[in-house]
Amino acid sequence: MKRDCPHCGARLGLEVGLHRCKPAPGERRFPAWQRVSCCPFCEKPLYRNHHPAELWMPVAGVPLLLVVLGRFAFGDRFSANAWTTAFIVSALFFIGAVAYAHFRHLREWPEFSRQPTRRFWSRRGRQ
């Protein structure tokens, strides 16, 4: 993802969420359940810009999770080679799905936006 400030265009590092956070509008200062990160250069708010592919990426890990849980539940019914093969195949599927999503969709997607974006599953705002 492109980690540039949408306001000033400065390149931001990985530590943006760790400092200079302000409570969201209408929130108390402590405890603020929803915090808004700010650009360390221009002090303007940064809002996360989620891509639908980023939100669906954990689904690719389901086969890997099923193999790991199946190994503990039914470990004595199948040979160790079968479990190792299933684990390697599901891990390669997970790595391939994440790499495909990164290179196809997420590489040029901006991580931050100027204003909060409505998530695609939210029903608020629909008529």
C-alpha positions in Angstrom: 0.0 0.0 0.0 1.1 3.5 -0.6 1.8 5.2 2.7 1.7 8.8 1.6 -0.1 11.6 3.4 -3.2 12.6 1.3 -2.8 16.3 2.5 0.8 17.1 2.1 2.1 14.1 0.1 4.9 13.3 2.6 6.1 9.7 2.8 5.0 8.2 6.1 6.8 5.3 7.8 5.3 2.3 9.6 5.0 4.2 12.9 2.1 6.5 12.0 -0.4 4.8 14.2 1.9 4.8 17.2 2.1 8.5 17.9 0.1 11.7 17.4 -3.4 10.2 17.7 -6.3 12.4 18.5 -9.8 11.3 19.7 -12.4 11.2 17.0 -14.9 14.0 16.8 -17.4 13.7 19.7 -15.2 11.3 21.7 -13.8 12.0 25.1 -10.1 12.4 25.5 -9.7 9.4 27.8 -10.7 6.7 27.1 -11.1 7.4 23.4 -12.3 4.3 21.7 -11.9 5.6 18.2 -8.7 7.5 17.6 -7.6 9.3 14.5 -4.0 9.2 13.5 -2.4 12.5 12.4 0.4 13.2 9.9 3.6 14.0 11.8 4.5 16.7 9.1 1.2 18.6 8.6 -0.7 17.6 11.7 -3.9 16.8 9.7 -6.0 13.7 10.4 -5.4 10.5 8.5 -8.2 8.0 8.0 -7.7 4.4 7.0 -8.7 3.6 3.4 -9.6 -0.2 3.4 -9.7 -2.1 0.2 -12.2 -5.0 0.0 -9.5 -7.4 -0.9 -7.6 -6.5 2.2 -10.7 -7.2 4.3 -11.3 -10.6 2.7 -7.7 -11.8 3.0 -8.3 -13.8 6.3 -10.6 -16.0 4.3 -7.6 -17.4 2.5 -6.3 -18.6 5.8 -9.3 -20.9 6.5 -7.9 -24.0 4.7 -4.6 -23.6 6.7 -6.5 -23.3 9.9 -8.6 -26.4 9.1 -5.5 -28.5 8.4 -3.9 -27.4 11.7 -7.0 -28.1 13.7 -7.6 -31.4 11.9 -4.1 -32.5 12.8 -4.9 -32.2 16.5 -8.4 -33.6 16.2 -7.8 -36.6 13.8 -4.0 -36.9 14.1 -3.9 -40.7 14.6 -6.2 -41.5 11.7 -3.9 -40.3 8.9 -0.2 -40.6 8.4 2.2 -37.8 9.3 3.1 -37.5 5.6 -0.5 -36.8 4.7 -0.7 -34.0 7.3 2.6 -32.5 6.2 1.5 -32.5 2.5 -1.9 -30.9 3.4 -0.1 -28.3 5.5 2.4 -27.4 2.8 -0.3 -27.2 0.1 -2.6 -25.0 2.2 0.3 -22.8 3.3 1.3 -22.3 -0.4 -2.4 -21.5 -1.2 -2.4 -18.8 1.6 0.9 -17.3 0.5 -0.3 -17.3 -3.1 -3.6 -15.6 -2.3 -1.9 -12.9 -0.2 0.7 -12.3 -2.9 -2.0 -12.1 -5.6 -4.0 -9.6 -3.6 -0.9 -7.5 -2.9 0.4 -7.4 -6.5 -3.0 -7.2 -8.2 -5.0 -4.8 -5.9 -3.1 -3.4 -2.9 0.3 -2.2 -4.3 -0.9 1.1 -5.6 -3.9 1.6 -3.2 -3.5 4.6 -0.9 -3.6 3.5 2.8 -4.9 6.8 4.1 -7.6 9.2 2.9 -8.6 12.8 3.7 -12.0 11.9 5.1 -13.5 8.7 6.6 -14.6 6.2 4.0 -17.8 4.2 4.3 -17.0 0.5 4.5 -18.6 -1.6 1.8 -20.6 -3.8 4.2 -22.1 -0.8 6.1 -25.8 -0.2 5.5 -25.9 3.3 6.7 -26.4 5.8 4.0 -28.3 3.5 1.7 -31.8 4.5 0.6 
